[in-house]
Amino acid sequence: MHRLPVGGILREQISGGPIVKNNGIIKTDVVIIGAGPVGLFAVFQCGMAGLGCHVVDALDEIGGQCIALYPDKPIYDIPGFAKISAVDLIANLQRQAAPFAPTYHLGQAVSGLQQGAGGRWQLTTSTGQAFDAGAVMIAAGVGAFEPKRPPLTGLPIFEAMGPGRGVNYLVKQIKAYANKRIVIAGGGDSAVDWALALAPTATSIVLVHRRTKFRAHEGSLEQLQRAVDAGQIKLVVPFQLAALQGDSHGLSGVAVEDLDGNSRLLPADVLLSFFGLSQKLGPINDWGLGIENKRITVAPTTAATNRPGIFAIGDIARYPNKQKLILTGFSEAAFAAEAAHNYIHPDTPLRFQHSTTRGLP
């Protein structure tokens, strides 16, 4: 099994909760698709509503985009935290969900969904695992995503070198980039923010962009200019990536060219490429849900989709005036948990209780 850094979650962790398997089919109250922050909070809310959960995620660790894209970056709009890193937020959400004994099925995607008897839902994953669920919550963020790769010869060799070496598309641990010669390519928030975050410990930071202007937030651009003036970050603009130099032992340099074909060689141990993400809903497109602009239309106070027993929460959910914030997804998780209980147990009213009254298992 693959041991993961956030809270010790295993690739497939059977937590000891009440699990019924018939012919390899796991029967549960709710299957949550997506183990990002909203999916994790949905586990807690479902638990408070008396519902057990299994969580499926295509990534090899819990945390979703928070862990995959910006684990060490601070988040400022989580209630009760003036500032918290993404990795700490996910660890806290995991601890909060733990009393309700969720089971995480990681490194696999839900590939099939169809309605079964009694309004229940049958799901299968890319590894062949089958579920019989009373309700389904889709907390898949913006769907499956992969980085947009630069068209460079020999790219796969350098991609396989791991954090802090070769070519990387995300930063999981800042310490892996300490004392490294770093070339960062891109002109958006990710490129600028990581240049600023890595500059204090890197040997050198060179920021390459094909334009002279960057698309980052104004405050970040002001910080960038101060770092450039102080010699902490070097700008190479307008240039674009042309070639990689090195061998199977490591990257040694990144060649860049301007629009006139003039070239430069930038010494580098690692290239961080931030050209955006390619986002795909994948099989979700085929489930008969109301989809508009790659998001699922839901009722704003229940998170219910057009298919009874299926709910969508977080960034993938769409309704008028929706704000794509983590805290909005937390609220949607609470709505969805109550609505899922009412769908699964229509004859058993759910009596709302504050957590201070009900307590935890």
C-alpha positions as CSV (number, residue, x, y, z in Angstrom):
1,M,0.0,0.0,0.0
2,H,1.0,3.6,-0.7
3,R,1.3,5.6,2.5
4,L,0.3,9.2,2.1
5,P,1.6,12.3,3.9
6,V,-1.6,14.0,5.0
7,G,-2.7,12.4,8.2
8,G,-1.5,8.9,7.2
9,I,-4.4,8.0,4.9
10,L,-3.7,4.9,2.9
11,R,-4.6,4.4,-0.7
12,E,-7.6,2.3,0.4
13,Q,-8.3,2.6,4.1
14,I,-10.9,0.4,5.7
15,S,-11.6,2.3,8.9
16,G,-13.7,-0.2,10.8
17,G,-17.1,1.3,10.2
18,P,-20.2,-0.8,9.3
19,I,-19.4,-2.0,5.8
20,V,-21.5,-4.7,4.0
21,K,-20.0,-6.5,1.0
22,N,-22.2,-8.7,-1.2
23,N,-20.3,-10.3,-4.1
24,G,-17.7,-7.6,-3.9
25,I,-20.3,-4.8,-3.8
26,I,-19.9,-2.4,-1.0
27,K,-23.3,-1.2,0.4
28,T,-23.3,2.2,2.0
29,D,-25.4,5.2,2.7
30,V,-23.5,7.7,0.6
31,V,-20.7,7.6,-1.9
32,I,-18.8,10.9,-2.1
33,I,-16.9,11.5,-5.3
34,G,-14.0,13.7,-4.5
35,A,-11.7,13.9,-1.4
36,G,-11.0,17.6,-1.5
37,P,-12.0,20.0,1.4
38,V,-15.7,20.0,0.5
39,G,-15.8,16.3,0.1
40,L,-14.1,15.8,3.5
41,F,-16.5,18.2,5.2
42,A,-19.4,16.3,3.6
43,V,-18.2,13.2,5.5
44,F,-18.6,15.1,8.7
45,Q,-22.0,16.5,7.8
46,C,-23.3,13.2,6.7
47,G,-22.0,11.6,9.9
48,M,-24.0,14.2,11.9
49,A,-27.0,13.2,9.9
50,G,-26.4,9.5,10.8
51,L,-25.1,8.6,7.3
52,G,-22.0,6.5,6.7
53,C,-19.8,7.4,3.7
54,H,-17.3,5.9,1.3
55,V,-15.1,8.5,-0.5
56,V,-13.6,7.9,-4.0
57,D,-10.9,10.1,-5.6
58,A,-8.8,9.7,-8.7
59,L,-5.8,11.2,-6.9
60,D,-3.5,9.1,-4.7
61,E,-4.0,11.3,-1.6
62,I,-6.8,13.2,0.0
63,G,-7.0,16.9,-0.4
64,G,-7.9,17.5,-4.0
65,Q,-6.6,20.6,-5.7
66,C,-5.5,22.0,-2.3
67,I,-2.9,19.3,-2.0
68,A,-2.2,18.8,-5.7
69,L,-1.7,22.5,-6.5
70,Y,-0.9,24.7,-3.5
71,P,-0.3,22.6,-0.3
72,D,2.0,25.1,1.4
73,K,0.2,28.3,0.3
74,P,-1.8,30.2,2.9
75,I,-5.6,30.4,2.7
76,Y,-7.2,33.5,4.3
77,D,-10.9,33.0,3.9
78,I,-11.6,29.9,6.1
79,P,-13.8,31.0,9.0
80,G,-12.0,30.9,12.3
81,F,-8.5,30.9,10.8
82,A,-6.8,34.2,10.0
83,K,-4.4,32.1,7.9
84,I,-4.1,28.4,7.3
85,S,-2.1,26.4,4.8
86,A,-3.9,24.0,2.5
87,V,-2.1,21.0,3.9
88,D,-3.1,22.0,7.5
89,L,-6.7,22.6,6.4
90,I,-6.9,19.2,4.9
91,A,-5.3,17.5,7.9
92,N,-7.9,19.3,10.2
93,L,-10.8,18.3,8.0
94,Q,-9.6,14.7,8.0
95,R,-9.4,14.7,11.8
96,Q,-12.9,16.2,11.9
97,A,-14.3,13.5,9.7
98,A,-12.5,10.6,11.5
99,P,-15.0,10.0,14.2
100,F,-17.5,8.9,11.6
101,A,-15.2,6.2,10.2
102,P,-15.2,7.0,6.5
103,T,-13.5,4.7,4.0
104,Y,-11.3,6.3,1.3
105,H,-10.8,4.7,-2.0
106,L,-7.9,6.6,-3.7
107,G,-6.2,6.3,-7.0
108,Q,-9.4,5.4,-8.7
109,A,-12.2,7.2,-10.5
110,V,-15.9,6.5,-10.6
111,S,-16.4,5.3,-14.2
112,G,-20.0,4.1,-14.1
113,L,-23.2,5.1,-12.4
114,Q,-26.7,3.8,-12.9
115,Q,-29.9,3.7,-10.9
116,G,-30.8,0.4,-9.2
117,A,-33.8,-0.9,-7.3
118,G,-35.6,1.3,-4.7
119,G,-34.0,4.5,-6.0
120,R,-30.5,3.4,-4.9
121,W,-27.4,4.0,-7.0
122,Q,-24.9,1.5,-8.4
123,L,-21.4,2.8,-9.0
124,T,-18.2,1.2,-10.3
125,T,-14.7,2.6,-10.3
126,S,-11.8,2.3,-12.7
127,T,-10.3,-0.4,-10.5
128,G,-13.5,-2.5,-10.6
129,Q,-14.8,-1.7,-7.2
130,A,-18.6,-1.6,-7.0
131,F,-20.9,0.3,-4.7
132,D,-24.6,0.2,-3.8
133,A,-25.3,3.6,-2.4
134,G,-28.4,5.3,-1.1
135,A,-27.2,8.6,-2.4
136,V,-24.3,10.1,-4.3
137,M,-22.5,13.4,-3.6
138,I,-20.3,14.8,-6.4
139,A,-17.6,17.0,-4.8
140,A,-15.2,16.7,-7.7
141,G,-14.2,20.3,-7.9
142,V,-13.7,21.2,-11.5
143,G,-13.4,17.5,-12.5
144,A,-10.3,15.6,-13.4
145,F,-7.4,17.9,-14.3
146,E,-3.9,17.6,-15.8
147,P,-1.3,20.2,-16.4
148,K,-0.8,21.7,-19.8
149,R,2.7,20.6,-20.8
150,P,5.2,22.7,-22.8
151,P,6.1,21.2,-26.2
152,L,9.7,20.3,-25.3
153,T,11.8,17.4,-26.5
154,G,12.7,14.8,-23.9
155,L,10.0,16.1,-21.5
156,P,9.0,12.7,-20.0
157,I,12.5,12.0,-18.8
158,F,12.6,15.2,-16.7
159,E,9.0,14.8,-15.6
160,A,9.8,11.5,-13.9
161,M,12.6,13.0,-11.6
162,G,10.3,13.9,-8.8
163,P,9.9,17.0,-6.6
164,G,12.6,19.6,-6.8
165,R,14.2,18.0,-9.9
166,G,13.7,18.0,-13.6
167,V,10.3,19.4,-14.6
168,N,7.5,19.9,-12.1
169,Y,4.0,21.2,-12.5
170,L,3.1,21.7,-8.8
171,V,4.9,22.3,-5.5
172,K,4.0,19.9,-2.7
173,Q,6.8,20.6,-0.3
174,I,8.8,23.9,-0.3
175,K,11.8,22.2,1.3
176,A,12.3,20.1,-1.8
177,Y,13.3,23.3,-3.6
178,A,15.7,24.7,-1.1
179,N,19.2,25.6,-2.5
180,K,18.0,24.9,-6.0
181,R,18.4,26.9,-9.2
182,I,14.7,27.3,-10.2
183,V,13.3,28.5,-13.5
184,I,9.6,29.2,-13.4
185,A,7.6,29.5,-16.6
186,G,4.2,31.3,-16.7
187,G,2.5,34.6,-16.3
188,G,-0.4,34.0,-13.9
189,D,-0.9,33.8,-10.2
190,S,0.7,30.4,-9.7
191,A,3.9,31.4,-11.4
192,V,4.2,34.7,-9.5
193,D,3.1,33.3,-6.2
194,W,5.5,30.4,-6.3
195,A,8.4,32.6,-7.4
196,L,7.7,34.8,-4.3
197,A,7.3,31.8,-2.0
198,L,10.4,29.9,-3.1
199,A,12.8,32.9,-3.4
200,P,13.8,33.0,0.3
201,T,15.3,29.5,0.2
202,A,16.2,28.9,-3.5
203,T,19.7,29.5,-4.8
204,S,18.2,31.5,-7.7
205,I,14.8,32.2,-9.2
206,V,14.3,33.1,-12.8
207,L,10.7,33.9,-14.0
208,V,10.2,33.4,-17.7
209,H,7.1,34.8,-19.5
210,R,6.4,35.3,-23.2
211,R,4.9,38.8,-22.4
212,T,6.2,41.7,-20.4
213,K,3.0,41.9,-18.4
214,F,1.9,39.3,-15.9
215,R,-1.7,38.3,-15.1
216,A,-1.4,37.9,-11.3
217,H,-3.1,39.9,-8.6
218,E,-2.0,43.5,-8.2
219,G,-0.7,42.9,-4.7
220,S,1.4,39.9,-5.9
221,L,2.8,42.0,-8.7
222,E,3.8,44.7,-6.3
223,Q,5.7,42.1,-4.2
224,L,7.2,40.7,-7.3
225,Q,8.6,44.1,-8.3
226,R,10.1,44.5,-4.8
227,A,11.8,41.1,-5.1
228,V,13.1,41.9,-8.5
229,D,14.5,45.2,-7.3
230,A,16.2,43.5,-4.4
231,G,17.8,40.9,-6.7
232,Q,15.8,38.0,-5.2
233,I,14.0,37.2,-8.5
234,K,15.2,37.7,-12.1
235,L,12.7,38.3,-14.9
236,V,13.4,37.0,-18.4
237,V,10.7,38.6,-20.6
238,P,9.4,38.4,-23.3
239,F,10.9,34.9,-23.7
240,Q,9.4,31.4,-24.1
241,L,10.7,27.9,-23.4
242,A,12.8,26.4,-26.2
243,A,14.7,23.3,-24.9
244,L,15.8,21.4,-21.9
245,Q,19.5,20.5,-21.2
246,G,20.6,17.6,-19.0
247,D,20.4,13.9,-18.8
248,S,18.9,11.0,-16.8
249,H,20.8,12.3,-13.7
250,G,19.1,15.7,-13.7
251,L,18.3,19.0,-15.4
252,S,21.2,21.4,-16.0
253,G,19.6,24.2,-17.9
254,V,16.6,25.6,-19.7
255,A,17.0,27.3,-23.1
256,V,14.7,30.1,-23.9
257,E,14.1,32.3,-27.0
258,D,12.6,35.7,-27.6
259,L,10.2,36.5,-30.5
260,D,13.2,37.3,-32.8
261,G,14.8,33.9,-32.2
262,N,17.5,35.2,-29.9
263,S,18.3,32.4,-27.4
264,R,19.6,32.3,-23.8
265,L,20.5,29.4,-21.6
266,L,19.3,29.6,-18.0
267,P,21.2,27.3,-15.5
268,A,18.5,25.2,-13.7
269,D,18.0,22.3,-11.4
270,V,14.3,22.4,-11.9
271,L,11.7,23.9,-14.2
272,L,8.4,24.8,-12.7
273,S,5.9,25.0,-15.6
274,F,2.6,26.9,-14.8
275,F,0.7,27.0,-18.1
276,G,-2.6,26.2,-16.6
277,L,-4.7,23.0,-16.3
278,S,-6.8,21.0,-18.8
279,Q,-10.0,20.3,-17.0
280,K,-12.3,17.4,-17.9
281,L,-15.6,16.1,-16.3
282,G,-14.9,12.7,-17.8
283,P,-17.7,10.1,-17.2
284,I,-19.8,12.6,-15.3
285,N,-20.8,14.0,-18.7
286,D,-22.6,10.7,-19.4
287,W,-24.7,10.5,-16.2
288,G,-27.7,12.5,-17.5
289,L,-27.1,15.4,-15.2
290,G,-27.9,19.0,-16.0
291,I,-24.5,20.3,-17.1
292,E,-23.8,23.9,-18.2
293,N,-20.3,25.3,-18.7
294,K,-18.8,22.1,-17.3
295,R,-20.7,22.5,-14.0
296,I,-23.7,20.7,-12.6
297,T,-26.9,22.7,-12.0
298,V,-28.3,22.1,-8.5
299,A,-31.0,23.5,-6.3
300,P,-29.2,26.1,-4.1
301,T,-30.7,25.0,-0.7
302,T,-30.5,21.2,-1.1
303,A,-27.6,20.8,-3.7
304,A,-30.0,18.3,-5.5
305,T,-29.4,17.7,-9.2
306,N,-32.0,16.8,-11.7
307,R,-31.6,13.1,-10.8
308,P,-33.1,12.2,-7.4
309,G,-30.5,11.0,-4.9
310,I,-27.6,12.6,-6.7
311,F,-26.2,15.9,-5.2
312,A,-23.4,18.2,-6.3
313,I,-21.4,20.4,-4.0
314,G,-18.3,22.6,-4.2
315,D,-16.9,24.2,-7.4
316,I,-18.7,21.7,-9.6
317,A,-22.1,22.9,-8.5
318,R,-23.8,25.7,-10.3
319,Y,-26.8,27.9,-9.4
320,P,-27.5,31.7,-9.7
321,N,-25.0,33.9,-7.9
322,K,-22.8,31.0,-6.8
323,Q,-19.5,32.0,-5.3
324,K,-16.7,29.5,-5.9
325,L,-15.3,29.5,-2.4
326,I,-14.4,26.7,-0.1
327,L,-16.7,28.1,2.6
328,T,-19.6,28.1,0.1
329,G,-18.9,24.4,-0.5
330,F,-19.0,23.7,3.2
331,S,-22.5,25.2,3.4
332,E,-23.6,23.1,0.4
333,A,-22.3,20.0,2.1
334,A,-24.6,20.7,5.1
335,F,-27.6,21.2,2.7
336,A,-26.7,18.0,0.8
337,A,-26.3,15.9,3.9
338,E,-29.8,16.8,5.2
339,A,-31.3,16.3,1.8
340,A,-29.6,12.9,1.3
341,H,-30.9,11.7,4.7
342,N,-34.4,12.7,3.7
343,Y,-34.0,10.9,0.3
344,I,-32.7,7.7,1.9
345,H,-35.0,7.7,4.9
346,P,-38.2,9.6,3.7
347,D,-40.2,8.2,6.6
348,T,-37.7,9.2,9.3
349,P,-37.6,12.9,9.9
350,L,-34.2,14.3,10.7
351,R,-34.2,16.3,13.9
352,F,-31.6,19.0,13.6
353,Q,-29.2,19.3,16.5
354,H,-26.2,21.5,17.1
355,S,-23.0,19.7,17.4
356,T,-22.6,21.0,20.9
357,T,-25.8,19.2,21.8
358,R,-25.4,16.0,19.9
359,G,-21.6,15.5,20.3
360,L,-19.6,13.0,18.4
361,P,-19.5,9.2,18.4
